[in-house]
Amino acid sequence: MSIQTFIQLIKSNLLLILAGGLLTAAAYWLVAQQKQAFTSEALVSTGIISSGSIRDTEGGKSVDRDYAQNELENLISLATAHKTREELATRLLARYLLLDQADRRWISTAEFDYLHDEVFTADIWALKDTSYASTLANLTAQRDAATPNDVQRLIYSDEVYFGIEYLQEKLKVYRRGNSDMLQFIYTTTDPAICQQTLNEFLGLFLSKQAALKKSQSSEIASFFAAATAKSARSLKDAEARLLQFRVQNNIINYDEQTRTIAIRKEDLEELRFKENMNLQSVEASRLRVEKELGNRSALSEINEGLLTLRQELNQVAIQLAKLEITNEEGVPAAGLARQRELEARREELKNQMSRIALKSYHFDQSPQGVNTQKLLDEWLATIITEEQSQAKLGVIDQRQQEFANIYSQYAPWGSQLTELQRAISLVEEEYLENLHSYNQAMLYQQHNLLATNLELIDTPYLPIGKPDYKRFLMVIIGLLGGSFTVFAIVLALAFLNDSLENPAVVRAKTGLEVATVLPNRALGRKTAQHRTRQEAATAQAMALLLQQIKVETLQKDSTPRLILVASTRQEEGKSWVAGQIAQLLRAEDNRVLYLYPIESGVLPVSSHKDTLGYQMSSRMLDAERIQDLDIFGQIEPYLELYPYIILEIPALLTGKYPLPLLRQFDLTLLVCRANRSWEEADQQALKTLHRAARGPIRAVLNGADRDTLAAFMGELSTARSKFEWLPIPQEKPYRYDL
């Protein structure tokens, strides 16, 4: 891009460049007229990552990133919750309702007057009380009322300072980096209100966080405390039932007692077996002795005399047997004394029985010659032993019956005792589990209570307003920045412009020489001066084109001189160009035949008898002569009578033109619009035209701007306006085109 083109680009878009800068500066100036904003910040340490935990019992400590992220998000959600902003707005309203005058620690004088005159209505003033708590209660009641009121309209709005929508926009909570700290930022138009609002918000946030954590952990601890107490009562009841069962049934150690009973039962069975064997032996001995004594009558007399003693001996033997069996199970010293007493009585009864037996026998020897005294002693011994064995067997049988009764009692006691012990085991397990859970809940509660102790690192500060020295500078920067941005866009569009804007581009892209450059026939305002200047430019351009036509056809001596007017695409302006050529040639007293294509069968009204249309048909495509065209009208039989014949054909890219006819033309004019790009399809159509045409091909650049005209034709002879350099919109320079 040359310097001249660069300057011309700036000139043609100067208004647009200045407008962009002015709009940018105006937008900044309007924003700068607003009230100055003040920002206060606060920093709170949550201790989620950095602080220790009461549950950390090991030396090392690992950080759960997901847990930390979740806790921080919960804190941010609590701080930005609708309920929190609602309560904050109510508290702020109560605070500023109680102010009787402006206090620089709370509010500026201008904002105090604004609140009293514009924000606080009579209904809101009526809620003011003597204390902050009562005023807050009144406002809260109105805020939660079912019927609409001024408090609700103020809080649930975007009103400055008190509207929850305003607080949502201006009050922000962020996590600072990857730390466990939360940053609170509030921006508003009054520095004192900015600081106090942030203070009130932090107090509300910390209290809500502590209450939330405490309620969460208290509910868990209370649940497990109740469960532990219930399990403890159940355990005591189960142990009481077991104790009552043991006391009622005299059970000290069920397993040992049952084992002892089983052992004693086996011992009794063995003892009975031995005693029964002994009794059988004694009975046999008694019968043998009685047989040896022989005197049955004497023995009967002795048995009758010994009956009482034998009965008493039997009773003594029974008691001794009981004591012996009891002694094996363990008896006190009193039982041993009784045993010695009974043994003495037994010996005494034996002696008595011996004396009675000796009195009953009057012979010294038995029939077998055995000493009677000796036999009687043996007989008495067997009698006594037999009585003792029978007594012992009776005691053993009685004891076995007692053990059978004990067995019948202990059998169900075992299952009942197992059931009671199993119940105690289950209740004890439940109690221990609940106790462990309760301890964990208490540990978690203490952990939460420690975790809720958020530490305020940076308290909200009072923002100080500074003079806005940069405002004017920013306006200038906005002006320059806007202008430069628009200029950069215009420059980029100029570099990216791929249109056929001037003859140099046409030559570079098409390879054709430009015969003339036509102006845009509808540039801007329809003033007389402008029309005069445009008509002069058009006349000069057509004069150059006419001169070019004559030069290119000068070598042909015969007539007619054939001129082909074409374009690669539709609406390029070739119809207008062909009509102007015909008009100018006729103005020089030349008879010109101008033929143009017609798609439909309707023939348009022609302004000249030699301006005729021809039908676009399949026959037209194979025409080799002018006469082969389906012309609407009468032409001379001898074409030599026409010095010039101008043929307009449809757009080359349509393919609807007489290709064999093209080789007869002496000059081809290819009309191109200046505001379109040259595509590959256009180039292919031009190649086809080169191969079909015989004469030279020249380009006609249509719709060029004023600078291109000036560069191609020089200064126009008409007077120039002082506003000529201003850019004016374009219109199409043609009537119809195919």
ROZA-251089 format. One record per residue (C-alpha): residue in three letters; x, y, z. Coordinates in steps of 0.2 Angstrom, whole numbers, padded with zeros to 4 digits, always signed. Example, Ala and Ser with C-alpha at 12.3 -4.5 7.8 and 13.67 -1.06 7.14 Angstrom:
<recs>
Ala+0062-0022+0039Ser+0068-0005+0036
</recs>
This chain:
<recs>
Met+0000+0000+0000Ser+0007+0017-0005Ile+0008+0032+0006Gln-0005+0041-0006Thr-0017+0026-0004Phe-0014+0026+0015Ile-0018+0045+0016Gln-0033+0043+0005Leu-0039+0029+0016Ile-0039+0040+0031Lys-0047+0054+0022Ser-0061+0043+0016Asn-0065+0036+0033Leu-0060+0051+0044Leu-0078+0053+0050Leu-0079+0035+0055Ile-0063+0035+0064Leu-0067+0051+0074Ala-0085+0044+0078Gly-0078+0029+0086Gly-0066+0039+0097Leu-0080+0051+0101Leu-0092+0037+0106Thr-0079+0029+0117Ala-0075+0045+0126Ala-0093+0049+0128Ala-0097+0032+0135Tyr-0083+0034+0148Trp-0088+0052+0152Leu-0106+0046+0156Val-0099+0032+0167Ala-0087+0044+0175Gln-0102+0056+0180Gln-0108+0043+0192Lys-0104+0043+0211Gln-0087+0037+0216Ala-0087+0019+0222Phe-0078+0014+0238Thr-0072-0003+0242Ser-0068-0011+0259Glu-0061-0029+0261Ala-0060-0041+0275Leu-0050-0058+0277Val-0056-0072+0288Ser-0046-0088+0292Thr-0056-0104+0292Gly-0042-0115+0299Ile-0049-0130+0289Ile-0032-0134+0281Ser-0019-0124+0292Ser-0026-0128+0310Gly-0025-0145+0319Ser-0039-0156+0323Ile-0045-0163+0339Arg-0047-0180+0330Asp-0029-0180+0324Thr-0022-0194+0336Glu-0007-0198+0325Gly+0009-0188+0323Gly+0007-0185+0304Lys-0007-0175+0297Ser-0014-0177+0280Val-0025-0164+0271Asp-0041-0170+0263Arg-0042-0158+0248Asp-0060-0163+0244Tyr-0065-0161+0262Ala-0057-0144+0263Gln-0065-0138+0246Asn-0082-0144+0251Glu-0081-0135+0268Leu-0075-0119+0260Glu-0089-0120+0247Asn-0101-0123+0261Leu-0095-0107+0270Ile-0096-0097+0254Ser-0114-0103+0251Leu-0119-0099+0269Ala-0112-0081+0266Thr-0120-0078+0250Ala-0137-0087+0254His-0153-0077+0251Lys-0158-0079+0270Thr-0141-0071+0275Arg-0143-0056+0264Glu-0161-0054+0269Glu-0156-0054+0288Leu-0141-0042+0284Ala-0153-0030+0275Thr-0165-0030+0290Arg-0151-0027+0302Leu-0144-0013+0292Leu-0161-0005+0291Ala-0163-0006+0310Arg-0145+0002+0313Tyr-0148+0017+0302Leu-0166+0019+0308Leu-0159+0023+0325Leu-0147+0036+0319Asp-0153+0053+0324Gln-0140+0063+0314Ala-0126+0060+0302Asp-0110+0051+0310Arg-0095+0050+0300Arg-0092+0033+0307Trp-0108+0027+0300Ile-0114+0038+0286Ser-0110+0054+0277Thr-0122+0069+0278Ala-0127+0068+0260Glu-0132+0050+0261Phe-0140+0053+0278Asp-0151+0066+0270Tyr-0155+0054+0255Leu-0160+0040+0267His-0171+0051+0277Asp-0179+0060+0262Glu-0180+0047+0249Val-0179+0029+0256Phe-0187+0029+0273Thr-0206+0030+0272Ala-0218+0035+0286Asp-0223+0017+0288Ile-0204+0012+0290Trp-0202+0026+0303Ala-0216+0020+0313Leu-0206+0004+0316Lys-0192+0013+0325Asp-0191+0009+0344Thr-0180+0014+0358Ser-0168+0000+0356Tyr-0160-0010+0342Ala-0167-0026+0347Ser-0185-0020+0348Thr-0183-0011+0331Leu-0175-0026+0323Ala-0190-0037+0330Asn-0202-0024+0322Leu-0194-0024+0305Thr-0192-0043+0305Ala-0211-0045+0309Gln-0215-0034+0294Arg-0202-0042+0283Asp-0210-0059+0286Ala-0228-0053+0286Ala-0241-0061+0273Thr-0247-0044+0267Pro-0235-0033+0256Asn-0228-0018+0265Asp-0214-0004+0263Val-0201-0015+0272Gln-0203-0029+0260Arg-0203-0017+0245Leu-0187-0010+0252Ile-0178-0026+0256Tyr-0183-0036+0241Ser-0177-0024+0228Asp-0161-0017+0221Glu-0162-0001+0232Val-0145+0005+0237Tyr-0138-0001+0254Phe-0153-0011+0259Gly-0160-0021+0244Ile-0154-0039+0243Glu-0152-0038+0225Tyr-0140-0023+0227Leu-0131-0033+0241Gln-0130-0048+0230Glu-0121-0038+0216Lys-0110-0028+0227Leu-0105-0040+0241Lys-0094-0053+0236Val-0085-0068+0245Tyr-0070-0077+0237Arg-0058-0090+0242Arg-0041-0082+0242Gly-0030-0093+0230Asn-0028-0111+0237Ser-0028-0106+0255Asp-0041-0109+0268Met-0045-0090+0269Leu-0061-0081+0263Gln-0060-0064+0257Phe-0075-0052+0259Ile-0077-0037+0247Tyr-0090-0024+0247Thr-0092-0009+0235Thr-0104+0005+0238Thr-0104+0024+0236Asp-0102+0029+0254Pro-0086+0024+0263Ala-0094+0023+0281Ile-0108+0013+0275Cys-0096+0002+0266Gln-0086-0002+0282Gln-0101-0004+0293Thr-0110-0015+0281Leu-0095-0027+0280Asn-0094-0027+0299Glu-0112-0031+0301Phe-0111-0045+0288Leu-0095-0053+0296Gly-0104-0053+0313Leu-0119-0061+0305Phe-0109-0074+0295Leu-0099-0079+0310Ser-0114-0081+0322Lys-0124-0091+0309Gln-0109-0102+0305Ala-0106-0106+0324Ala-0125-0109+0327Leu-0126-0121+0311Lys-0111-0131+0317Lys-0117-0132+0335Ser-0134-0138+0330Gln-0127-0151+0318Ser-0115-0158+0331Ser-0128-0157+0345Glu-0141-0166+0336Ile-0129-0181+0333Ala-0122-0181+0351Ser-0140-0180+0358Phe-0145-0195+0348Phe-0131-0206+0353Ala-0133-0200+0371Ala-0151-0205+0372Ala-0146-0222+0363Thr-0133-0225+0376Ala-0144-0221+0391Lys-0157-0233+0384Ser-0145-0247+0381Ala-0138-0244+0399Arg-0156-0246+0406Ser-0158-0262+0395Leu-0142-0269+0402Lys-0147-0266+0420Asp-0164-0274+0417Ala-0156-0289+0409Glu-0143-0291+0423Ala-0157-0289+0436Arg-0167-0303+0428Leu-0151-0314+0428Leu-0148-0310+0447Gln-0166-0313+0451Phe-0165-0330+0442Arg-0149-0335+0451Val-0156-0330+0468Gln-0173-0339+0466Asn-0164-0355+0460Asn-0149-0354+0471Ile-0137-0354+0457Ile-0120-0348+0460Asn-0110-0356+0446Tyr-0121-0366+0435Asp-0107-0375+0426Glu-0098-0380+0441Gln-0114-0385+0450Thr-0120-0396+0436Arg-0103-0404+0434Thr-0103-0408+0453Ile-0120-0415+0452Ala-0115-0426+0437Ile-0099-0432+0447Arg-0109-0436+0463Lys-0122-0445+0452Glu-0109-0456+0445Asp-0101-0459+0462Leu-0118-0464+0469Glu-0121-0476+0455Glu-0104-0484+0458Leu-0107-0484+0477Arg-0124-0492+0475Phe-0117-0505+0464Lys-0103-0509+0477Glu-0116-0509+0491Asn-0128-0520+0482Met-0113-0533+0479Asn-0109-0532+0497Leu-0127-0535+0502Gln-0128-0550+0491Ser-0112-0557+0499Val-0119-0553+0516Glu-0135-0562+0513Ala-0126-0577+0507Ser-0115-0577+0522Arg-0130-0576+0533Leu-0139-0590+0525Arg-0124-0601+0527Val-0122-0597+0545Glu-0140-0600+0548Lys-0138-0617+0540Glu-0123-0621+0550Leu-0133-0616+0566Gly-0147-0628+0561Asn-0159-0625+0575Arg-0172-0615+0566Ser-0183-0613+0581Ala-0169-0605+0591Leu-0165-0593+0576Ser-0183-0588+0575Glu-0183-0584+0594Ile-0168-0575+0592Asn-0174-0565+0577Glu-0190-0560+0587Gly-0179-0555+0602Leu-0168-0545+0590Leu-0182-0537+0580Thr-0183-0521+0590Leu-0164-0519+0591Arg-0163-0523+0572Gln-0175-0509+0568Glu-0166-0497+0579Leu-0149-0503+0571Asn-0157-0501+0554Gln-0162-0483+0558Val-0144-0480+0565Ala-0137-0487+0549Ile-0148-0476+0539Gln-0142-0461+0548Leu-0124-0466+0547Ala-0126-0469+0528Lys-0133-0452+0526Leu-0119-0445+0536Glu-0106-0455+0526Ile-0113-0449+0509Thr-0115-0431+0516Asn-0097-0432+0522Glu-0091-0436+0505Glu-0100-0420+0499Gly-0092-0410+0513Val-0101-0407+0530Pro-0098-0396+0545Ala-0090-0402+0561Ala-0107-0404+0569Gly-0110-0418+0557Leu-0094-0427+0562Ala-0099-0427+0580Arg-0116-0434+0576Gln-0107-0448+0566Arg-0097-0453+0581Glu-0112-0453+0592Leu-0121-0465+0580Glu-0106-0476+0578Ala-0106-0478+0597Arg-0124-0482+0597Arg-0121-0495+0583Glu-0108-0504+0593Glu-0119-0504+0609Leu-0133-0512+0599Lys-0121-0525+0592Asn-0116-0530+0610Gln-0135-0531+0615Met-0139-0542+0600Ser-0124-0553+0604Arg-0130-0556+0622Ile-0147-0560+0617Ala-0141-0572+0604Leu-0130-0581+0617Lys-0144-0583+0629Ser-0155-0591+0616Tyr-0143-0605+0612His-0139-0619+0625Phe-0126-0629+0616Asp-0109-0625+0612Gln-0106-0633+0596Ser-0116-0634+0580Pro-0120-0651+0572Gln-0104-0649+0561Gly-0094-0647+0577Val-0092-0628+0575Asn-0091-0617+0590Thr-0108-0609+0592Gln-0101-0593+0600Lys-0091-0591+0584Leu-0106-0594+0573Leu-0117-0583+0582Asp-0105-0569+0581Glu-0103-0572+0563Trp-0122-0572+0561Leu-0124-0556+0570Ala-0111-0548+0560Thr-0120-0553+0544Ile-0136-0547+0551Ile-0129-0530+0556Thr-0119-0529+0540Glu-0135-0533+0530Glu-0145-0520+0540Gln-0131-0507+0536Ser-0131-0512+0518Gln-0150-0511+0516Ala-0150-0495+0525Lys-0136-0488+0514Leu-0145-0494+0498Gly-0160-0485+0504Val-0151-0469+0507Ile-0142-0471+0490Asp-0159-0473+0481Gln-0166-0458+0490Arg-0151-0448+0486Gln-0152-0454+0468Gln-0170-0448+0468Glu-0165-0432+0474Phe-0152-0430+0460Ala-0165-0435+0448Asn-0176-0421+0454Ile-0161-0409+0454Tyr-0158-0414+0436Ser-0176-0411+0431Gln-0174-0393+0438Tyr-0157-0389+0431Ala-0161-0395+0413Pro-0173-0380+0409Trp-0162-0369+0420Gly-0148-0371+0408Ser-0157-0365+0393Gln-0165-0351+0403Leu-0149-0345+0410Thr-0141-0346+0392Glu-0155-0335+0386Leu-0153-0323+0400Gln-0134-0322+0397Arg-0136-0320+0378Ala-0148-0306+0381Ile-0136-0298+0392Ser-0122-0300+0379Leu-0133-0292+0365Val-0138-0278+0376Glu-0120-0275+0382Glu-0114-0275+0364Glu-0127-0263+0359Tyr-0122-0252+0374Leu-0104-0252+0370Glu-0107-0248+0352Asn-0118-0234+0357Leu-0106-0228+0370His-0092-0228+0357Ser-0103-0218+0345Tyr-0107-0206+0358Asn-0089-0203+0362Gln-0086-0201+0343Ala-0100-0189+0342Met-0094-0179+0357Leu-0077-0179+0349Tyr-0084-0173+0333Gln-0094-0159+0342Gln-0078-0153+0350His-0070-0153+0333Asn-0084-0143+0325Leu-0084-0131+0340Leu-0066-0128+0337Ala-0068-0127+0319Thr-0081-0114+0320Asn-0069-0102+0329Leu-0066-0092+0313Glu-0052-0080+0315Leu-0054-0062+0308Ile-0037-0058+0300Asp-0040-0042+0292Thr-0055-0031+0299Pro-0065-0020+0287Tyr-0056-0004+0284Leu-0064+0013+0281Pro-0060+0017+0262Ile-0054+0034+0258Gly-0059+0043+0243Lys-0045+0051+0232Pro-0047+0065+0219Asp-0050+0057+0201Tyr-0035+0065+0192Lys-0036+0052+0179Arg-0053+0055+0173Phe-0048+0068+0160Leu-0033+0057+0155Met-0045+0042+0153Val-0056+0053+0142Ile-0042+0057+0130Ile-0036+0039+0131Gly-0053+0033+0126Leu-0054+0045+0112Leu-0037+0040+0105Gly-0041+0022+0109Gly-0058+0022+0100Ser-0051+0031+0085Phe-0036+0020+0084Thr-0047+0004+0085Val-0058+0010+0071Phe-0043+0015+0061Ala-0035-0002+0064Ile-0051-0010+0058Val-0052+0000+0043Leu-0034-0003+0039Ala-0036-0021+0041Leu-0052-0021+0030Ala-0042-0012+0017Phe-0028-0025+0017Leu-0041-0039+0017Asn-0050-0031+0003Asp-0050-0042-0012Ser-0061-0032-0023Leu-0057-0025-0041Glu-0056-0008-0034Asn-0044+0000-0046Pro-0036-0004-0063Ala-0020-0010-0056Val-0029-0024-0047Val-0039-0028-0062Arg-0023-0030-0073Ala-0015-0040-0059Lys-0030-0052-0057Thr-0037-0053-0074Gly-0022-0049-0085Leu-0033-0037-0095Glu-0030-0019-0100Val-0043-0007-0093Ala-0052+0003-0107Thr-0060+0015-0095Val-0066+0017-0077Leu-0084+0022-0074Pro-0090+0031-0058Asn-0103+0025-0046Arg-0118+0033-0053Ala-0127+0035-0036Leu-0114+0043-0024Gly-0123+0051-0009Arg-0133+0067-0009Lys-0143+0071-0025Thr-0137+0089-0026Ala-0136+0098-0043Gln-0117+0101-0041His-0114+0083-0037Arg-0125+0077-0052Thr-0115+0089-0063Arg-0098+0083-0057Gln-0104+0065-0059Glu-0111+0067-0077Ala-0094+0075-0081Ala-0085+0060-0075Thr-0096+0048-0084Ala-0095+0058-0100Gln-0076+0059-0099Ala-0075+0040-0095Met-0086+0036-0110Ala-0076+0047-0121Leu-0061+0037-0116Leu-0070+0021-0119Leu-0076+0027-0136Gln-0058+0032-0141Gln-0052+0015-0136Ile-0065+0007-0146Lys-0060+0017-0162Val-0042+0013-0159Glu-0045-0006-0157Thr-0056-0007-0173Leu-0045+0006-0183Gln-0036-0008-0192Lys-0052-0015-0199Asp-0057-0006-0216Ser-0073-0015-0219Thr-0089-0013-0210Pro-0098-0017-0199Arg-0086-0016-0184Leu-0092-0029-0172Ile-0091-0025-0153Leu-0095-0038-0140Val-0100-0033-0122Ala-0099-0046-0109Ser-0097-0050-0091Thr-0093-0065-0080Arg-0108-0062-0068Gln-0125-0054-0069Glu-0128-0036-0063Glu-0111-0030-0068Gly-0118-0015-0078Lys-0114-0021-0096Ser-0132-0017-0102Trp-0129+0001-0096Val-0112+0002-0104Ala-0118-0006-0121Gly-0132+0007-0121Gln-0121+0021-0118Ile-0108+0016-0132Ala-0123+0014-0144Gln-0129+0031-0139Leu-0112+0040-0141Leu-0109+0032-0158Arg-0126+0037-0164Ala-0122+0055-0158Glu-0108+0055-0171Asp-0120+0051-0185Asn-0116+0032-0185Arg-0129+0019-0188Val-0127+0007-0173Leu-0136-0010-0171Tyr-0137-0014-0153Leu-0143-0032-0149Tyr-0147-0037-0131Pro-0153-0054-0124Ile-0171-0057-0118Glu-0175-0072-0107Ser-0194-0071-0108Gly-0204-0069-0124Val-0210-0052-0119Leu-0201-0038-0129Pro-0197-0023-0119Val-0200-0006-0126Ser-0185+0001-0136Ser-0180+0019-0137His-0172+0017-0154Lys-0177+0007-0170Asp-0159-0001-0170Thr-0159-0007-0152Leu-0167-0024-0153Gly-0168-0039-0142Tyr-0165-0057-0147Gln-0172-0073-0139Met-0161-0084-0128Ser-0164-0101-0135Ser-0155-0117-0139Arg-0154-0111-0157Met-0145-0096-0151Leu-0131-0106-0143Asp-0125-0113-0160Ala-0127-0096-0170Glu-0112-0093-0181Arg-0119-0076-0188Ile-0129-0062-0182Gln-0143-0067-0194Asp-0144-0084-0185Leu-0151-0075-0169Asp-0169-0075-0166Ile-0170-0056-0166Phe-0186-0047-0161Gly-0188-0034-0175Gln-0182-0030-0193Ile-0163-0028-0197Glu-0155-0023-0213Pro-0152-0038-0225Tyr-0134-0031-0227Leu-0125-0029-0211Glu-0112-0018-0220Leu-0125-0004-0219Tyr-0121-0003-0200Pro-0104+0004-0196Tyr-0105-0003-0179Ile-0114-0018-0172Ile-0114-0020-0153Leu-0119-0037-0146Glu-0123-0040-0127Ile-0122-0058-0122Pro-0128-0065-0105Ala-0116-0068-0091Leu-0102-0080-0096Leu-0104-0091-0080Thr-0122-0095-0086Gly-0115-0103-0102Lys-0130-0096-0112Tyr-0121-0087-0126Pro-0117-0091-0144Leu-0099-0097-0143Pro-0096-0100-0162Leu-0101-0082-0165Leu-0088-0074-0154Arg-0074-0076-0166Gln-0081-0063-0178Phe-0080-0049-0166Asp-0067-0036-0167Leu-0067-0030-0149Thr-0073-0038-0133Leu-0077-0027-0118Leu-0078-0036-0101Val-0087-0026-0089Cys-0082-0029-0070Arg-0089-0021-0054Ala-0076-0013-0044Asn-0084-0018-0027Arg-0083-0037-0030Ser-0069-0050-0029Trp-0062-0060-0043Glu-0065-0078-0041Glu-0058-0094-0049Ala-0074-0096-0058Asp-0072-0079-0066Gln-0055-0083-0071Gln-0061-0099-0080Ala-0074-0090-0089Leu-0061-0077-0095Lys-0050-0091-0101Thr-0065-0098-0111Leu-0068-0081-0118His-0049-0079-0123Arg-0050-0095-0133Ala-0066-0091-0142Ala-0064-0073-0146Arg-0053-0067-0161Gly-0051-0049-0156Pro-0043-0041-0141Ile-0052-0041-0124Arg-0052-0025-0114Ala-0059-0023-0096Val-0072-0009-0091Leu-0071-0006-0072Asn-0088+0000-0067Gly-0093+0008-0051Ala-0076+0015-0045Asp-0074+0028-0032Arg-0068+0046-0035Asp-0050+0043-0031Thr-0049+0029-0043Leu-0057+0040-0056Ala-0045+0054-0052Ala-0030+0042-0054Phe-0036+0035-0070Met-0042+0051-0079Gly-0034+0065-0070Glu-0043+0080-0062Leu-0061+0083-0069Ser-0064+0100-0077Thr-0079+0104-0065Ala-0077+0113-0049Arg-0074+0103-0034Ser-0084+0105-0018Lys-0075+0107-0002Phe-0084+0092+0005Glu-0079+0081-0010Trp-0067+0071+0001Leu-0081+0065+0012Pro-0087+0046+0009Ile-0104+0044+0002Pro-0114+0028+0000Gln-0114+0019-0017Glu-0129+0013-0028Lys-0129+0002-0043Pro-0125+0011-0059Tyr-0136+0001-0071Arg-0154-0001-0075Tyr-0155-0020-0079Asp-0142-0033-0083Leu-0141-0051-0088
</recs>
